[in-house]
């Protein structure tokens, strides 16, 4: 396991005594990023718009951040990386950019285990937007096994046909914890035979990577995805920056999601024609979250250091390329660390007679979160009682509303614990034993 003792001291939340166990929603920010923010504001200026030393320096830091992000997921270059406010906006950008390509009779295939961010945009497109233009596109939902939490690949395959323009799937469920087999889903999408505008005969594949990129080793070209979206506030950075990876040829042909400002080629605006900027700036309208972008890239570098050499800093604030073997080792270390944590959580919670655990029972098949319900206790009540015991959980549908209705839960909610790189086994035991105390049989009478 990762030597958490050497990195926990860098997190103000943990030093304050909090049992942080709601990391699937957002992770905590280390002190290094807070200090970096103080340093950056001294020479902060807008990017791509000035000749001052501060503007040039900020621009250099901003643009190099794209390189770090691309290297982390194995993208060919910064041209493949588009930054937005969060995963939700990144997925919406794909929906709006592809909107005019849909033809009457097309369909989109997604699943019952999706976060609302990877279902509601497609619902809006097929039920509210395209019908206004007389274009009928169906949104199809693939089932999953209620007992195992595994996606039903046979059902998914049966829904994909020659009119499936896009397959949208979560890389790992933020409710079930299930790690989906992306390569197998890719093969199903590839076999559809749908004729895309660029001549490719396949369905595009979009992966919601919000629970994947922070926790697993990802190589986008190896996975063969067309689009991958995720957020940095789930991997040590502050709120406000999400990313979209897309194949360069797709970004070249796609229409922008937002118009104006930096996405316009310098001086290329006339009454007759507007020319767009080169990638990735073609999709960066207006002034971006400059400081958030720099902090997000440095959060990646800190994550590498914390998982490779806890307490020592080789990548953070260094002009050093992220080497693939180091990224692989770092993320494998994180995955193995989390496997130990969630294994302990499943063991303790699994021994509580009144608790029902959702998703795979094998720690190797899931990320480091566990959602559960109680036969005799409302999930919101459990979360409130846990809070009184000093344990931070989350109750609700976790924006996985379809899946909660799929289980016919009333209310459509569960309680969830989730752990990250700075959590240790003591955190897990304290949290799970607190659950045990909250749902004791005498409290259920």
Residue pairs with C-beta under 8 A, 6 or more apart in sequence:
1 336
1 337
1 340
1 424
1 425
2 306
2 307
2 310
2 333
2 334
2 337
2 421
3 310
3 311
4 310
4 421
4 422
4 423
4 424
5 424
6 310
6 311
7 30
7 306
7 310
7 311
7 421
7 422
8 14
8 15
8 422
8 424
9 15
10 30
10 31
10 32
11 28
11 29
11 30
11 31
11 422
12 28
12 29
12 31
12 34
13 20
13 28
14 20
14 28
14 422
17 390
18 390
18 392
19 390
19 391
19 392
19 427
19 430
19 431
20 28
20 392
20 420
20 422
20 423
20 427
21 391
21 392
21 393
21 417
21 418
21 419
21 423
21 427
21 428
21 431
22 392
22 393
22 394
22 416
22 417
22 418
23 234
23 368
23 369
23 418
23 419
23 420
23 423
24 174
24 211
24 234
24 367
24 369
24 394
24 398
24 416
24 418
25 234
25 394
25 398
25 418
26 233
26 234
26 239
27 214
27 233
27 234
27 235
27 236
27 420
28 236
28 422
29 236
29 237
29 238
30 236
30 302
32 298
32 302
32 316
33 236
33 237
33 238
33 295
33 298
33 299
33 302
36 294
36 295
36 298
36 317
37 291
37 295
40 58
40 61
40 291
40 294
41 291
43 53
43 54
43 57
43 58
44 54
44 58
44 290
44 291
45 52
45 54
45 55
45 57
45 58
46 55
46 58
46 287
46 290
47 55
47 58
47 59
47 62
47 63
47 262
47 287
47 288
47 290
48 59
48 262
48 281
49 55
50 56
58 290
61 294
62 288
62 290
62 293
62 294
63 78
64 297
64 319
65 293
65 294
65 296
65 297
65 298
66 78
66 81
66 83
66 280
66 293
66 297
67 77
67 78
67 321
68 297
68 298
68 300
68 301
68 322
69 75
69 78
69 81
69 83
69 243
69 296
69 297
69 300
70 76
70 77
70 78
70 80
70 81
71 321
71 322
71 327
72 213
72 300
72 322
72 327
73 213
73 218
73 219
73 220
73 228
73 245
74 218
74 219
74 220
74 221
74 222
74 324
74 327
75 81
75 220
75 221
75 245
76 221
76 248
77 248
78 280
79 248
79 251
79 278
79 279
79 280
80 220
80 245
80 246
80 247
80 248
80 251
80 279
80 280
81 243
81 244
81 245
81 280
82 90
82 93
82 243
82 244
82 245
82 246
82 251
82 280
82 283
82 284
83 241
83 242
83 243
83 244
83 280
83 284
83 288
83 289
83 293
84 90
84 93
84 241
84 242
84 243
84 244
85 240
85 241
85 242
85 289
86 231
86 233
86 239
86 240
86 241
86 242
87 115
87 117
87 208
87 209
87 210
87 229
87 230
87 231
87 242
88 117
88 242
89 242
90 229
90 230
90 242
90 243
90 244
91 117
91 118
91 121
91 168
91 206
91 208
91 229
91 244
92 121
92 257
93 244
93 257
93 258
93 283
94 206
94 227
94 229
94 244
94 246
95 121
95 122
95 124
95 125
96 257
97 254
97 255
97 256
97 257
98 165
98 166
98 204
98 254
99 125
99 129
99 130
100 255
101 165
101 196
101 197
102 125
102 130
102 135
102 137
102 165
103 135
104 134
104 135
104 136
104 137
105 136
105 137
105 163
106 137
106 138
106 163
106 164
106 165
106 194
107 137
107 138
107 139
107 140
107 159
107 161
107 163
107 164
107 165
108 122
108 125
108 126
108 137
108 138
108 139
108 140
108 164
108 165
108 166
108 167
108 168
109 140
109 141
109 142
109 156
109 159
109 160
109 164
109 166
109 167
109 168
109 203
110 118
110 119
110 122
110 139
110 140
110 141
110 142
110 167
110 168
110 169
111 141
111 142
111 143
111 144
111 151
111 156
111 169
111 170
112 141
112 142
112 143
112 144
112 402
112 403
112 406
113 144
113 149
113 151
113 170
113 173
113 175
113 176
113 178
113 400
113 402
113 403
114 168
114 169
114 170
114 208
114 400
114 402
114 403
115 170
115 174
115 208
115 210
115 398
115 399
115 400
116 399
116 400
116 401
116 402
117 208
117 210
117 399
118 168
118 169
118 170
118 206
118 208
119 139
119 168
119 402
122 139
122 166
122 168
123 139
125 137
125 139
126 137
126 138
126 139
127 139
130 136
130 137
137 165
140 159
141 159
141 402
142 151
142 152
142 155
142 156
142 159
143 152
143 155
143 406
144 150
144 151
144 152
144 176
144 178
144 403
144 406
145 151
145 152
146 406
146 407
148 360
148 361
149 173
149 176
149 177
149 178
149 358
149 359
149 360
149 365
149 366
150 178
150 360
150 365
151 169
151 178
151 180
151 181
151 185
153 181
153 184
153 185
153 188
156 167
156 169
156 185
156 188
157 188
160 167
160 188
160 189
160 191
160 192
160 203
161 192
162 192
162 193
162 194
163 194
164 189
164 192
164 194
164 203
165 194
165 196
165 203
165 204
166 203
166 204
166 205
166 206
167 185
167 188
167 189
167 192
167 203
167 204
167 205
167 206
168 205
168 206
168 208
169 180
169 182
169 185
169 205
169 206
169 207
169 208
170 180
170 207
170 208
170 210
170 211
171 179
171 180
171 182
171 207
171 208
171 209
171 210
171 211
171 212
171 213
171 216
171 228
172 178
172 179
172 180
172 211
172 212
172 215
172 216
172 366
172 367
173 180
173 211
173 359
173 400
173 403
174 210
174 211
174 369
174 398
174 399
174 400
175 358
175 359
175 371
175 397
175 398
175 400
175 403
175 404
175 414
175 416
176 358
176 359
176 360
176 366
176 371
176 400
176 403
177 342
177 358
177 359
177 360
177 366
177 367
177 368
177 369
177 370
177 371
178 359
178 360
178 365
178 366
179 212
179 216
179 365
179 366
179 367
182 207
182 223
182 225
183 223
183 224
185 205
186 205
186 223
186 224
186 225
189 202
189 203
189 204
189 205
190 202
190 203
190 224
191 202
192 201
192 202
192 203
193 201
193 202
194 201
194 202
194 203
195 201
196 202
196 204
197 253
198 249
198 250
198 253
204 226
204 227
204 250
205 224
205 225
205 226
205 227
206 225
206 226
206 227
206 228
206 229
207 223
207 225
207 227
207 228
207 229
208 229
208 230
209 218
209 228
209 229
209 230
210 229
210 230
210 231
210 234
211 234
211 367
211 369
212 218
212 230
212 367
213 228
213 230
213 235
214 230
214 234
214 235
214 303
214 420
215 331
215 334
215 335
215 338
215 367
215 368
216 331
216 334
216 335
216 367
217 327
217 328
217 331
217 332
217 335
218 228
218 331
219 324
220 228
220 245
225 245
226 246
226 247
226 250
227 244
227 245
227 246
227 250
228 244
228 245
228 246
229 242
229 243
229 244
229 245
230 242
230 243
231 241
231 242
231 243
232 241
232 242
232 243
232 292
232 296
232 299
232 300
233 239
233 240
233 241
235 299
235 300
235 303
236 299
236 302
236 303
237 292
237 295
237 296
237 299
238 292
238 295
240 289
240 292
241 289
241 292
241 293
241 295
241 296
243 296
246 254
248 279
251 279
251 280
251 282
251 283
252 279
256 263
256 276
256 282
256 283
256 285
257 283
257 285
258 283
258 285
258 286
259 285
260 285
260 286
261 284
261 285
261 286
261 287
262 277
262 281
262 284
262 285
262 286
262 287
262 288
263 276
263 277
263 281
263 282
263 283
263 284
263 285
264 274
264 275
264 276
264 277
265 275
265 276
265 277
265 278
266 277
268 274
268 275
269 275
276 282
277 284
298 316
298 317
300 322
301 315
301 316
301 317
301 318
301 322
302 313
302 315
302 316
303 330
303 334
303 421
304 314
304 315
304 316
304 322
304 326
304 327
304 330
305 312
305 313
305 314
305 315
305 316
306 421
306 422
307 329
307 330
307 331
307 333
307 334
307 337
307 421
308 314
308 326
308 329
308 330
308 333
314 320
315 322
315 326
334 421
337 421
338 367
338 368
338 419
338 420
338 421
339 363
339 364
339 368
340 363
340 425
341 368
341 419
341 423
341 424
341 425
341 427
341 428
342 363
342 366
342 367
342 368
342 369
342 370
342 419
343 363
344 425
344 428
344 429
344 432
345 370
345 417
345 419
345 428
345 431
345 432
346 357
346 361
346 363
346 370
348 428
348 429
348 432
348 433
348 435
348 436
349 355
349 357
349 370
349 372
349 432
349 435
349 436
350 357
350 361
352 435
352 436
352 439
353 441
354 374
354 375
354 376
354 377
354 439
354 441
354 444
355 372
355 373
355 374
355 435
355 439
356 372
356 373
356 374
356 375
357 370
357 371
357 372
358 370
358 371
358 372
358 373
358 407
358 414
359 366
359 370
359 371
360 366
368 418
368 419
368 420
368 423
369 416
369 417
369 418
369 419
370 416
370 417
370 418
371 398
371 414
371 415
371 416
372 414
372 415
372 416
372 435
373 379
373 409
373 413
373 414
373 415
374 382
374 415
374 439
374 444
375 444
376 439
376 444
376 445
377 438
377 439
377 443
377 444
378 411
379 395
379 396
379 411
379 413
379 414
379 415
380 395
380 396
380 411
380 413
382 393
382 395
382 415
382 435
382 438
382 439
383 393
383 394
383 395
383 415
384 395
385 438
386 392
386 393
386 415
386 431
386 434
386 435
386 438
387 393
389 434
389 437
389 438
390 434
391 417
391 430
391 431
391 434
391 435
393 415
393 416
393 417
393 431
393 435
394 415
394 416
394 418
395 413
395 414
395 415
395 416
396 413
396 414
397 403
397 404
397 412
397 413
397 414
398 414
398 416
401 412
404 412
404 413
404 414
405 412
415 435
417 428
417 431
417 432
417 435
419 427
419 428
